[in-house]
Structures are given as C-alpha cells and as structure tokens.
Amino acid sequence: MQTTGWFFFTCIHSCRPTVSADNYYSHRFTRYIVVRNKPVHNHSGKARIKDIAERANVSPGTVDRVIHDRGEVSKKTREKVLRIIRELDFQPDVVASTLASKKSFRIAVLMPRADRSSRFWESPATGMDDALNEIGHFGVRMDHYWFDYFDRSEFVRQARQVLQNKPDGVIVAPVFSEEAGDFAGKTIQHSIPLVFINACIAQQPHLAFVGQDAQRSGMVAAKLMYFGLGDKPVLIVNFIHKKGNQAHILEREEGFRKQYISNNKKADTILHSLQIDTASQTLVNNILGETLKDRPDIQGIFVTNSRVHRVAAFLEKVNRQDIRLIGYDVTKENKVFLARDTIDFLIGQQPWEQGYKSVMALFNHLVLKKEPKKTQHLPIDIITRENIEDYHNNK
C-alpha cells in the first residue's frame, strides 16, 4: 500500500488508540492505517463508516443513523449516503455494531427435563450453556421452559408461556409432534425464528434443525441386528405416550423395518412392536415379562430411544442376556449395561453438539445476521463396550 504524509501506524485488535467521537466506528474491531490522522483503506480493502462519511461530507454518526434507520436525517442526505454505500459495497461490522448498541437477545428453550428415567437431556442443556458462555457478552440470554417427557399437557402450558414472553428466538424439542406443530405455527405468526433440536417437523416452517436423520439411524440399528441374528424374531420397543405422536421415534422404527425388509421380504412376520408409556421399572418389567411369555422366540430387542437401560435391567433380572439389545445414547445408566454386555450396541446422537449448535444457529441469525444451514444432521455413532472409553461426544 502506498501512503503520503508524515507517518503511519498499524493497529490490530488488541491495540487501543485514543478514539474520538468522529472516528469511533473506524477503530472498533478492524485493522487500519492512519496518514496525517486520516485513515485510508484498511488491509482487507473493505469500506468503513469513516470512508462513507468523508465521501458524503457528513459525520460518522449520521452514516450510522442511516444504516440503522434511526434518528433524524434529511431525505437528501439519506439518499446521498445510501448511494455511496451501494457504490462502495459497504458491509456493516455486525459484531461491532451489536456490542456498541448493547442490545439484548432472549432465546427460549422448550425441551424435556432430565430425570432418573433418562438423563439424555442433560447433555444438550450442557451444550447450550457452553454456547451461551461463549456468546453471552453479545447480550444473548437464555430462558429454559422444562416439561416432563411423558406429559403432553405440561408441554402445552410451557409452550403457551414461551409465546406470552415473546422471546427473540426459540429452540424446541418436538417430543409431542402434534402440539409442537401447533406451537411452531404460532411462532411463525409472531415472527419468532425457531430451531428444532433432536427431532424435526419438516412440514412446519423453521430456521434450522439440529439432530440425526431418524430413519437412517434406525436403518443402522437394523443392520447391526441382522448381522447377528439373521431371520430370527425381533421386538421393537417404543417408549412413547401416544402412538403416532412422537414422530422421530416412529421414524426410527420405520427405518429399522425398511432395512430389514431389504434383507428379508417377509420381515413383517419376524418383527413385532411394543409401546410402553411408563418410566416405572416395575411396570416395564411386567409389560416385558408378559410379552416374552407370549413370544418366547424373541432373540433381539431394538429400543428406539435412550430408555434402553430399562429393558436391560429387565433382561438381567430374568437372566436373558442372550437376547441381543440395541438402543440409543451414551447416558450414565446405559453405560453400565453396555460395560456388562447386556446392551450390545448404542447409537450415539452427539447430544452436546445438538445443544451447542442449536444455540449457535440462532446466534448467527439474530446477532451476526447470517443464515444458518437449515438441516444440520449429526453423525450416527455406533458405540460398543470396546470403544466407549474413546467416545467423547457425550459431554
């Protein structure tokens, strides 16, 4: 770069020269050169507010008011500034503007609370907290609205509370598909961007989805099961409250069946489904006991969520560890049974990543004004007793 004049100096992020009201915007979060106290093009070649102000013969504050459409600026001056902005292809420094404005952004999180029956939701919550620690200084705040995994009415109450509080963005785990679909529709009406986590209601408008492809994960589980059992009978266990509501659970079953049928056209005769709508171990034992009594030929069980440890506890109780068992998620409870080989395989969903990326999707949209990738599928991890110690995604 060529310069004329008496002196120049270069300043990077950590350098803090004396900043006046007129040159404040050109000093924030940028690299610049000063010649006779007049800045010229920065190293990146991008135009700055200061450059626009000099060309328009107005103050940087006036340019700022035009960019953010606030304060009183004459029509003639506004048009002149906007024309120069277009000529210079000016791109505002969103980060600097956000910090300077001290604006706050409130994110509402609507998802199940972790409990003794399933600690899966601890990890997404931790991922969200870690993301917030990184971006909190941008004025981002987060409010949690917890609900019981089996309690549809509590979900509805909490969803209503979210809408009443009018957040800037929402993250929701659509455990109850019908009710979550209604809620998603209302967020659109209120112009609230929404991110689905762990499961997606594709037909509802949304900013992003972070989670696994549910059907493909079921297909992976089926392949593992079929390798070991071939055409022997298998039981598919869904821990859900209402058949047809928790869509992602049923998509896993659909993927499982689809993969089995590709191996055996008569797979429907060896695959059996069981719905369990309780987290009580005693009731689970009774239901599974009656099922195996009626179908003693069952050689494999596929559990479509993280409550696979409930089935594992039953199998140990009745001494049926010979049954191949596959389920989801590296929770503390599941790790115990995986270590004892009662659970043969776990499908990992990277729950910490789900929480972290869902927050960052809204951060990019609300603060950085960047549109996140709409579908963010996470890898389908296969976890065994042999590789559990090297699996670091269950943070």
Buried (B, 14 or more C-beta within 10 A) or exposed (E): EEEEEEEBEEBEEEEEEEEEEEBBBBBBEBEBBBBEEEBBEBEEEBBBBBBBBBBBEBBBBBBBBBBEEEEEBEEEBBEBBBEBBEEBEBEBBBEBBBBBEEEEBBBBBBBBBBBEBBBBBBBBBBBBBBBBEEBEEBBBEBEBBBBBBBBBEBBBEBBEEBBEEEBBBBBBBBBBBBBBBEBBEBBEEEEBBBBBBBBBBEEBEBBBBBBBBBBBBBBBBBBBBBEEBEBBBBBBBBBBBEEEBBBBBBBBBBBBBBBBBEEBEEBEEBBBBBBBEBBEBEEBBEBBEEBBEEEEEBBBBBBBBBBBBBBBBBBEEEEBBEBBBBBBBBBEBBBBBBEEEBBBBBBBBBBBBBBBBBBBBBBBBBBBEEEBEEBBBBEBBBBBBEEBEEBEBBB
